[in-house]
Amino acid sequence: MTQHSQVTEPGHAPGRKRDASRDDALCQAALEVLADVGYDRLTIDAVAARAGAGKATCYRRWAGKAELVVDAVGRMKAQPELPDTGTLRGDLVELTCHFHEGDDAFRTDVQAGLVSGLVRDAKLREVFAEHFIAPRKEVFRVVFDRAVARGEIAPVADYDLLSDVVPSMVFHQMMLTGRAPGPAFVHKVLDQIILPLTTPNTNTNTNTNPHSHSHSHHSATQTRTASS
């Protein structure tokens, strides 16, 4: 089982071999129920019935529906392998390529059902953050650290913020259009937002005040008018 799906599984007998196919069937059933009715109305009974299994079978594997759903979503959106292309952009392209894979209505419904639960259920947020988000953020951190070690970028002040940019913008597009954006959109986010933020700014005279130019121009105009 991968890192993101290492959830508590009470009642599993020591030494007893797990039936992986049963795990897969239960996780698929959980995704289907999640897509159909959302997280709030999802029950272990409904998942077990959909998979043709007993409720006890679920509880031998997962502590509750939060752990089951996070494991199921983690299997649908597997954690990417740690890339090592030799450049930050190359690593980020490899790392984010899965964001636009599997563009279909079912995945969109699953994610919509998950989000509805994350908004209202503290337990789901806790399990999702620990077993889904944290491992993925760690992969981003390693990629940025490698780029710093190569001298490619300056040290990164906020890994969490940078690692949130692509998934947040992809999700925003999905909510607006009902479809995951293609690779061109993801590459645009990398090239126009993330990479410029991580590249050291050598122009120390850059003025970040958006009104400074117009103010200076106005002052200069007044000076010319007064002197004429």
Secondary structure, 3 states (H helix, E strand, C coil): CCHHHCCCCCCCCCCCCCCHHHHHHHHHHHHHHHHHHHHHHCCHHHHHHHHCCCHHHHHCCCCCHHHHHHHHHHHHCCCCCCCCCCCHHHHHHHHHHHHHCCCCHHHHHHHHHHHHHHHHCHHHHHHHHHHHHHHHHHHHHHHHHHHHHCCCCCCCCCHHHHHHHHHHHHHHHHHHHCCCCCHHHHHHHHHHHHHHHHCCCCCCCCCCCCCHHHHHHHHHHHHHHHHC
